[in-house]
Amino acid sequence: MNRILLTEEELNSIKPGEAITLAAIIAIMIVSIIAVAAYKLFTSNDGIIKLPGGYQFSWN
């Protein structure tokens, strides 16, 4: 592969977007976990969800 080194001006013009990407991925994961928990809560007969940290939700 032929590589061409970037100039200082080209290097300074690059704006990384890792933080935005990471935040978007985490938000999607949180929404999907909440959706699964809500689905499990509403479709089961008992409707009990136990989460780490002592959190518990029940649907009677």
Residue, then its C-alpha position, 0 to 999 in steps of 0.5 A: m500500500n502506498r501511504i501519504l503523510l498528512t500535512e499539519e493543516e490536514l491533521n488539524s482539520i480532522k474532528p474525531g467523533e468517538a464520543i458521539t458514536l459511543a454515546a449513541i451506542i450506549a443510548i441504543m443499548i439502554v433503550s433496548i434493555i428497557a424495551v426487553a424489561a417492559y416486554k417481559l413485565f407486561t407479557s408474563n403472568d407474574g410480572i416480576i423483574k429483579l435488577p442488580g442493586g436490590y431494585q425490583f418491579s412487579w406487575n400483578 
